[in-house]
Amino acid sequence: MVEFAVALPLLLILVLGIIEFGFVLAQMNEIRHGAREGARYAAVSRPDYDGGGAVGDDDDVLAVTCDSISLPGITVSVSLSGGPDRLDYGTITVTADSEPLSGFGLITAVLPDTLTNEATFRLEQDAVWSGFGDTPCGP
């Protein structure tokens, strides 16, 4: 009984840590997916994302990126390395606050507070959008 009482807290911390790590890993995968989707859209500058007949713009790049992520507190940053011409390079950076599952301080202390992923792309045609700074997703 004494051995169980000593081993149980360590076992619980280990199990909760594995679950919490898996949850943060899933959030990181979601952010990576959003950065890739936004980079792909920005690279091809596909017009008319919203179906309204307008040419794609900054809002469309942001919408595509944000629509592919289902996490709260997302910030998206898009920058052009060379310019808006074909074969120039650009970067999309997606940043989100990590949401802990358990809230157990000992476990969340070793996990990152902020998750960031960056996707670099090459423009396949002249861009119809310009680079924009940190912009939050949502209303």
C-alpha positions as CSV (number, residue, x, y, z in Angstrom):
1,M,0.0,0.0,0.0
2,V,2.9,2.4,0.8
3,E,4.7,1.6,-2.4
4,F,1.4,2.3,-4.3
5,A,1.0,5.7,-2.5
6,V,4.5,6.7,-3.5
7,A,4.3,5.5,-7.1
8,L,0.8,6.8,-7.9
9,P,1.6,10.5,-8.1
10,L,4.6,9.9,-10.4
11,L,2.5,7.6,-12.6
12,L,-0.3,10.2,-12.8
13,I,2.1,12.9,-13.8
14,L,3.5,10.7,-16.5
15,V,0.1,9.7,-17.9
16,L,-1.2,13.3,-17.8
17,G,2.1,14.5,-19.3
18,I,1.7,12.1,-22.2
19,I,-1.9,13.2,-22.8
20,E,-1.0,16.9,-22.5
21,F,1.9,16.5,-24.9
22,G,-0.4,14.8,-27.4
23,F,-2.9,17.7,-27.2
24,V,-0.2,20.3,-27.8
25,L,1.1,18.2,-30.7
26,A,-2.3,18.2,-32.2
27,Q,-2.5,22.0,-31.9
28,M,0.9,22.3,-33.6
29,N,-0.3,20.1,-36.4
30,E,-3.3,22.4,-36.9
31,I,-1.2,25.5,-37.0
32,R,1.2,23.8,-39.5
33,H,-1.7,22.9,-41.7
34,G,-3.1,26.5,-41.7
35,A,0.3,27.9,-42.6
36,R,0.6,25.5,-45.5
37,E,-2.9,26.2,-46.8
38,G,-2.3,30.0,-46.6
39,A,1.0,29.7,-48.4
40,R,-0.4,27.6,-51.2
41,Y,-3.2,30.1,-51.7
42,A,-0.8,33.0,-51.6
43,A,1.5,31.3,-54.1
44,V,-1.1,30.9,-56.7
45,S,-3.1,34.0,-55.8
46,R,-6.3,32.3,-56.8
47,P,-8.9,35.0,-57.5
48,D,-12.4,35.0,-56.2
49,Y,-12.1,33.0,-52.9
50,D,-15.5,34.3,-51.6
51,G,-17.4,33.8,-54.9
52,G,-18.2,37.5,-55.2
53,G,-16.3,38.0,-58.4
54,A,-13.6,40.1,-56.8
55,V,-9.9,39.4,-57.4
56,G,-8.1,37.7,-54.4
57,D,-6.5,40.1,-51.9
58,D,-5.0,40.3,-48.4
59,D,-8.4,39.4,-46.8
60,D,-8.6,36.3,-49.0
61,V,-5.1,35.1,-47.9
62,L,-6.1,35.7,-44.3
63,A,-9.5,34.0,-44.7
64,V,-8.0,30.9,-46.3
65,T,-5.4,30.6,-43.6
66,C,-7.8,31.2,-40.7
67,D,-10.6,29.0,-42.2
68,S,-8.2,26.0,-42.1
69,I,-7.4,26.4,-38.4
70,S,-10.0,25.7,-35.7
71,L,-8.1,27.1,-32.7
72,P,-8.8,30.4,-30.9
73,G,-6.3,33.2,-30.5
74,I,-4.6,32.9,-33.9
75,T,-2.4,35.6,-35.4
76,V,-1.3,35.4,-39.0
77,S,1.6,37.3,-40.6
78,V,2.4,37.4,-44.3
79,S,5.5,38.9,-45.7
80,L,7.0,39.1,-49.2
81,S,10.7,38.5,-49.3
82,G,11.3,39.8,-52.8
83,G,8.2,41.4,-54.1
84,P,4.9,40.6,-55.7
85,D,6.3,39.4,-59.0
86,R,6.3,35.8,-60.3
87,L,9.1,33.7,-58.8
88,D,9.5,36.0,-55.7
89,Y,9.4,34.4,-52.3
90,G,7.1,35.1,-49.4
91,T,6.5,33.7,-45.9
92,I,3.3,33.0,-43.9
93,T,3.8,32.8,-40.2
94,V,1.0,31.5,-38.0
95,T,1.2,32.0,-34.2
96,A,-1.3,30.8,-31.5
97,D,-1.4,30.6,-27.8
98,S,-1.1,27.0,-26.6
99,E,-4.3,25.9,-24.8
100,P,-3.6,23.5,-22.0
101,L,-5.9,20.5,-21.6
102,S,-5.4,19.7,-17.9
103,G,-4.2,23.0,-16.5
104,F,-1.9,21.1,-14.2
105,G,0.9,23.5,-13.5
106,L,3.7,21.0,-13.2
107,I,3.0,19.6,-16.7
108,T,2.1,22.9,-18.5
109,A,5.3,24.5,-17.1
110,V,7.4,22.4,-19.5
111,L,5.2,22.9,-22.6
112,P,5.4,26.0,-24.8
113,D,3.0,28.9,-24.2
114,T,3.1,30.0,-27.9
115,L,3.0,27.8,-30.9
116,T,4.5,29.2,-34.2
117,N,4.8,27.8,-37.7
118,E,6.2,29.3,-40.8
119,A,5.6,28.3,-44.5
120,T,7.8,29.8,-47.3
121,F,6.4,29.8,-50.8
122,R,7.4,31.0,-54.3
123,L,4.8,32.9,-56.3
124,E,3.7,31.0,-59.3
125,Q,2.2,34.1,-60.9
126,D,2.2,37.8,-60.1
127,A,0.5,38.4,-56.7
128,V,-2.8,40.2,-56.4
129,W,-2.2,40.8,-52.8
130,S,0.5,42.6,-50.7
131,G,2.3,41.5,-47.6
132,F,0.6,42.4,-44.3
133,G,1.7,42.3,-40.7
134,D,0.4,40.5,-37.7
135,T,-3.4,40.1,-38.2
136,P,-5.6,38.2,-35.8
137,C,-8.1,35.7,-37.1
138,G,-11.8,36.1,-36.3
139,P,-13.9,39.2,-35.6
